[in-house]
Amino acid sequence: MTQPRFHRPIPLADLDSISDTSDPVTRSETSHATAALLLGDSRGQRDEAATKRFVELADDIGLEVIAEMWSAAPAVSAPGALWRLYALREWILTAPRELADMFSAGQRRVTDGLGLDDILAGVELPAGPDEVARAIDEILAGAFRGDVVIALLRAAAFVGMCAEGTDDVEAATRLRQFAKDLKDAAISHRHGGLD
C-alpha cells in the first residue's frame, strides 16, 4: 500500500506589504521584480498550469491589485507592458462584442491589401466575441511561455486594428498610442529586454 504524499504548502506573496509602501523606489523595485517573476526567462520553462494561472491572474486577484502594482510603470518596461496586456484582456472580457466589431471594422478599412496586422493579431476569422477572447488569452500565454516579443507585437496589432475600426477620433488616438506602447516594449525586449 502506498503512503500518501504530503506536499509542503506554497508560500504566498505578501501583496498587502506592497500596497503599504509609499517609497517610490521600493514600489518600482517591487513592480519590476514581480513582472520579471511572471515573465520568467526566454526559454519559457513553465508548465501549462502555471501559465493558465498567470493568464487568469486578474480574475483571481482583481485588476485593481495589478493596477496598483504596475500601472504607474513606464510603458516600455516589464511591469508597464504586462499592465497593458492585462488591461487589454479585461477590456476584451468586459466588452467582447464591441472589440470584435471594432477589429472587424478595422479589417475592412485597412487598405494595405496584405492584412498583415490582422494576421499578426492572430484572431480567428470572422472575429466574434469568443474569437477575440481566445486571442488575448493566447497572447498572454505566449508572453508567459517566453515569447514576450511576439505576444507584445500580436497585442499591438490587435489594438492597432481596433484603432482603425472606430469612428471616435479621440478613442482612435488613444488606441494608436496604446498600440505604439506595446510595439515599443516589444522592440525594447528584442534588443536586450525590458527593465
C-alpha positions as CSV (number, residue, x, y, z in Angstrom):
1,M,0.0,0.0,0.0
2,T,1.4,3.4,-1.0
3,Q,1.7,6.1,1.6
4,P,0.0,9.4,0.8
5,R,2.5,12.0,-0.3
6,F,2.3,15.3,1.5
7,H,3.4,18.5,-0.1
8,R,4.8,21.5,1.6
9,P,2.5,24.5,1.5
10,I,3.4,27.0,-1.1
11,P,4.3,30.4,0.4
12,L,2.1,33.2,-1.0
13,A,3.4,36.6,-1.8
14,D,2.6,39.3,0.7
15,L,0.8,41.7,-1.6
16,D,-0.5,43.7,1.3
17,S,3.0,44.9,2.1
18,I,3.4,46.1,-1.5
19,S,0.5,48.5,-1.2
20,D,1.6,49.8,2.1
21,T,4.8,51.3,0.9
22,S,4.9,55.0,-0.1
23,D,8.6,54.9,-1.1
24,P,8.6,55.2,-4.9
25,V,11.9,53.4,-5.3
26,T,10.7,50.4,-3.3
27,R,7.4,50.4,-5.3
28,S,9.3,50.5,-8.5
29,E,11.7,47.7,-7.5
30,T,8.8,45.5,-6.4
31,S,6.9,46.3,-9.5
32,H,9.8,45.2,-11.7
33,A,10.6,42.1,-9.6
34,T,7.0,40.8,-9.8
35,A,6.8,41.4,-13.5
36,A,10.1,39.6,-14.1
37,L,8.9,36.7,-12.0
38,L,5.8,36.3,-14.2
39,L,7.7,36.6,-17.5
40,G,10.4,34.2,-16.4
41,D,13.2,33.5,-18.8
42,S,13.3,33.4,-22.6
43,R,13.3,29.6,-22.6
44,G,9.7,29.6,-21.3
45,Q,10.3,26.7,-19.0
46,R,6.9,26.8,-17.3
47,D,4.1,24.2,-17.1
48,E,0.7,24.8,-18.6
49,A,-1.0,25.0,-15.2
50,A,1.3,27.9,-14.1
51,T,0.8,29.6,-17.5
52,K,-3.0,29.3,-17.1
53,R,-2.8,30.8,-13.6
54,F,-0.8,33.7,-14.8
55,V,-3.2,34.4,-17.7
56,E,-6.1,34.4,-15.3
57,L,-4.3,36.4,-12.6
58,A,-6.6,39.4,-12.8
59,D,-9.6,37.1,-12.4
60,D,-8.1,35.8,-9.2
61,I,-6.7,38.8,-7.5
62,G,-8.5,41.6,-9.3
63,L,-7.4,44.1,-11.9
64,E,-7.2,46.7,-9.2
65,V,-4.3,44.9,-7.5
66,I,-2.5,44.6,-10.8
67,A,-3.1,48.3,-11.5
68,E,-1.7,49.2,-8.1
69,M,1.4,47.2,-8.7
70,W,2.1,48.0,-12.3
71,S,0.0,50.9,-13.8
72,A,2.5,53.6,-12.8
73,A,5.4,51.9,-14.5
74,P,6.7,53.3,-17.8
75,A,5.1,51.7,-20.9
76,V,8.4,50.4,-22.1
77,S,9.1,48.2,-19.0
78,A,8.2,44.7,-18.0
79,P,5.5,45.9,-15.4
80,G,4.2,48.5,-17.8
81,A,3.9,46.1,-20.7
82,L,2.2,43.4,-18.5
83,W,-0.2,46.1,-17.1
84,R,-1.2,46.9,-20.7
85,L,-1.7,43.3,-21.6
86,Y,-3.9,42.6,-18.5
87,A,-5.8,45.9,-19.1
88,L,-6.4,44.8,-22.7
89,R,-7.6,41.4,-21.6
90,E,-10.0,43.0,-19.0
91,W,-11.4,45.3,-21.7
92,I,-12.0,42.4,-24.1
93,L,-13.6,40.3,-21.4
94,T,-15.9,43.2,-20.4
95,A,-16.9,44.3,-24.0
96,P,-16.1,41.4,-26.3
97,R,-18.8,42.3,-28.9
98,E,-17.6,45.9,-29.0
99,L,-14.0,44.9,-29.6
100,A,-14.9,42.2,-32.1
101,D,-16.9,44.8,-34.1
102,M,-14.0,47.4,-33.9
103,F,-11.5,44.8,-35.0
104,S,-13.7,43.7,-37.9
105,A,-14.4,47.3,-39.0
106,G,-10.6,47.9,-38.8
107,Q,-10.0,45.0,-41.1
108,R,-12.4,46.4,-43.7
109,R,-10.8,49.8,-43.5
110,V,-7.2,48.8,-43.8
111,T,-6.1,49.4,-47.4
112,D,-2.6,47.8,-47.5
113,G,-4.2,44.8,-49.2
114,L,-2.0,42.4,-47.3
115,G,-3.8,42.3,-44.0
116,L,-0.6,41.8,-42.1
117,D,-1.8,43.4,-38.8
118,D,-4.9,41.2,-38.6
119,I,-2.8,38.1,-39.4
120,L,-0.2,39.1,-36.7
121,A,-3.0,39.7,-34.2
122,G,-4.0,36.1,-34.6
123,V,-7.7,36.4,-34.2
124,E,-9.8,33.7,-35.8
125,L,-11.9,35.0,-38.6
126,P,-14.6,36.0,-38.7
127,A,-13.8,37.8,-35.5
128,G,-16.6,37.5,-32.9
129,P,-16.6,37.9,-29.1
130,D,-15.3,34.3,-28.5
131,E,-12.5,34.7,-31.0
132,V,-11.2,37.9,-29.5
133,A,-11.4,36.5,-26.0
134,R,-9.4,33.4,-27.1
135,A,-6.9,35.6,-28.9
136,I,-6.0,37.7,-25.8
137,D,-5.6,34.6,-23.6
138,E,-3.3,33.1,-26.3
139,I,-1.3,36.3,-26.4
140,L,-0.9,36.4,-22.6
141,A,0.0,32.7,-22.5
142,G,2.7,33.3,-25.2
143,A,4.2,36.0,-23.0
144,F,4.5,33.6,-20.1
145,R,6.0,30.9,-22.3
146,G,8.9,33.0,-23.2
147,D,7.5,34.6,-26.4
148,V,7.3,38.1,-25.0
149,V,8.2,39.9,-28.2
150,I,5.6,38.0,-30.3
151,A,3.0,38.5,-27.6
152,L,3.5,42.2,-27.4
153,L,3.5,42.5,-31.2
154,R,0.3,40.5,-31.5
155,A,-1.4,42.7,-28.9
156,A,-0.1,45.8,-30.7
157,A,-1.5,44.6,-34.0
158,F,-4.9,43.8,-32.4
159,V,-5.1,47.2,-30.7
160,G,-4.0,49.0,-33.9
161,M,-6.6,47.2,-35.9
162,C,-9.2,48.3,-33.3
163,A,-8.0,51.9,-33.7
164,E,-8.7,51.7,-37.4
165,G,-12.2,50.4,-36.6
166,T,-13.5,53.2,-34.5
167,D,-15.1,56.4,-35.7
168,D,-14.3,58.2,-32.4
169,V,-11.2,60.3,-33.2
170,E,-10.2,60.6,-29.5
171,A,-10.5,56.9,-28.9
172,A,-8.6,56.1,-32.1
173,T,-5.7,58.4,-30.9
174,R,-5.6,56.7,-27.5
175,L,-5.6,53.2,-29.2
176,R,-2.8,54.1,-31.6
177,Q,-0.7,55.3,-28.6
178,F,-1.6,52.0,-26.8
179,A,-0.5,50.0,-29.8
180,K,2.7,52.1,-30.1
181,D,3.5,51.5,-26.4
182,L,3.1,47.7,-26.9
183,K,5.2,47.7,-30.1
184,D,7.9,49.8,-28.4
185,A,8.0,47.4,-25.5
186,A,8.4,44.5,-27.9
187,I,11.3,46.3,-29.7
188,S,13.0,47.1,-26.4
189,H,12.7,43.4,-25.2
190,R,14.1,42.2,-28.5
191,H,17.1,44.5,-28.1
192,G,18.1,43.5,-24.6
193,G,15.0,43.0,-22.5
194,L,12.5,45.2,-20.7
195,D,13.7,46.9,-17.5
